[in-house]
Amino acid sequence: MLKHRGFPGRLPGTDFQFTIRRANPKGVTPLTRRERFRDRKPADKRADAAFMEALWAHFGDQPFERGNLDAGRLSWLFEREVVPAEDPFDPASYDALLVIDPDAGRISFPDIFDGFR
């Protein structure tokens, strides 16, 4: 499992986790698309925005390996702002390649993507 050095481990001042410390010995948690409903708590929305901002700052529009990125946090963005970068895609692999879709990101998180065209 690739560890993304320099990537924030969590949202500062909270327990919202962005990375994991070690591989799960029982198996990899698969990425699944989670629905973001309008009534989500503001703290959850801030965590999504902070995670998206960290992804964009760290990887930009280049493909990246899932590695030690938290599956739960990625799943809130998966198949919308973060999409598979390979075909076939294995959602239960730490080696899976992902990429940010800047057009979808600009719609969901305009403050993060304002300067990108």
C-alpha positions as CSV (number, residue, x, y, z in Angstrom):
1,M,0.0,0.0,0.0
2,L,1.4,3.3,-1.1
3,K,1.5,6.0,1.6
4,H,1.0,9.5,0.3
5,R,3.6,11.5,2.1
6,G,2.6,15.1,2.8
7,F,-1.1,14.3,2.5
8,P,-3.1,15.5,5.6
9,G,-4.1,12.6,7.9
10,R,-7.4,14.2,9.0
11,L,-9.4,17.4,9.1
12,P,-7.6,19.6,11.7
13,G,-9.5,19.8,15.0
14,T,-11.9,16.9,14.1
15,D,-12.0,13.1,13.9
16,F,-12.7,13.1,10.2
17,Q,-10.0,10.8,8.9
18,F,-8.4,11.3,5.4
19,T,-5.7,8.5,5.5
20,I,-5.2,5.1,7.1
21,R,-2.1,4.1,8.9
22,R,-1.8,0.5,7.7
23,A,-3.5,-2.0,5.3
24,N,-6.5,-3.8,6.6
25,P,-5.4,-7.4,7.4
26,K,-9.0,-8.7,6.8
27,G,-9.1,-7.2,3.3
28,V,-9.4,-3.9,1.4
29,T,-12.5,-1.9,2.0
30,P,-14.0,-1.4,-1.5
31,L,-14.9,2.1,-2.8
32,T,-18.6,2.6,-3.2
33,R,-20.6,5.6,-4.3
34,R,-22.3,7.2,-1.3
35,E,-25.2,9.5,-1.8
36,R,-24.7,13.1,-0.4
37,F,-28.2,14.2,0.7
38,R,-29.0,17.9,1.1
39,D,-29.6,17.5,4.9
40,R,-26.0,16.4,5.7
41,K,-24.4,18.1,8.6
42,P,-22.3,21.1,7.9
43,A,-19.3,19.4,9.5
44,D,-19.6,16.5,7.0
45,K,-19.8,19.0,4.1
46,R,-16.7,20.8,5.5
47,A,-14.8,17.5,5.7
48,D,-15.8,16.7,2.0
49,A,-14.5,20.1,0.9
50,A,-11.3,19.9,2.9
51,F,-10.6,16.4,1.5
52,M,-11.3,17.5,-2.0
53,E,-9.0,20.5,-1.6
54,A,-6.2,18.2,-0.3
55,L,-6.7,15.8,-3.2
56,W,-6.6,18.7,-5.7
57,A,-3.5,20.3,-4.1
58,H,-1.7,17.0,-3.9
59,F,-2.6,15.4,-7.2
60,G,-4.2,18.0,-9.5
61,D,-5.7,16.5,-12.6
62,Q,-3.2,13.6,-12.8
63,P,-4.1,10.0,-12.0
64,F,-3.2,8.8,-8.5
65,E,-3.0,5.5,-6.7
66,R,-5.6,5.0,-3.9
67,G,-2.9,3.8,-1.5
68,N,-3.6,4.9,2.1
69,L,-6.4,7.2,1.3
70,D,-9.5,6.5,3.5
71,A,-12.1,4.4,1.6
72,G,-15.0,6.0,3.6
73,R,-13.9,9.6,2.8
74,L,-13.2,8.7,-0.8
75,S,-16.6,7.0,-1.2
76,W,-18.3,10.4,-0.6
77,L,-16.6,11.7,-3.8
78,F,-16.3,8.5,-5.7
79,E,-18.0,8.4,-9.2
80,R,-18.6,12.1,-9.1
81,E,-15.6,14.3,-8.4
82,V,-13.2,11.3,-8.2
83,V,-13.5,8.7,-10.9
84,P,-11.6,5.5,-11.9
85,A,-8.6,6.2,-14.1
86,E,-8.3,2.7,-15.5
87,D,-10.4,0.0,-17.0
88,P,-11.0,-2.5,-15.6
89,F,-11.2,-0.8,-12.2
90,D,-10.9,-2.8,-9.0
91,P,-12.7,-0.9,-6.2
92,A,-11.1,-3.2,-3.6
93,S,-7.5,-2.6,-4.4
94,Y,-5.0,-0.2,-2.8
95,D,-3.2,-0.1,-6.2
96,A,-6.4,1.2,-8.0
97,L,-5.8,4.4,-10.0
98,L,-8.2,7.3,-9.6
99,V,-8.4,10.8,-11.1
100,I,-10.2,14.0,-10.2
101,D,-12.8,15.2,-12.7
102,P,-12.3,19.0,-12.5
103,D,-15.6,19.7,-14.3
104,A,-17.6,17.8,-11.6
105,G,-15.4,19.2,-8.9
106,R,-16.0,22.8,-10.1
107,I,-19.8,22.2,-9.8
108,S,-19.6,20.7,-6.3
109,F,-16.7,22.7,-4.9
110,P,-16.5,26.0,-6.8
111,D,-14.2,27.7,-4.3
112,I,-11.5,25.0,-4.7
113,F,-11.6,25.0,-8.5
114,D,-12.1,28.7,-9.3
115,G,-8.6,29.3,-10.6
116,F,-8.5,26.2,-12.8
117,R,-9.7,26.2,-16.4
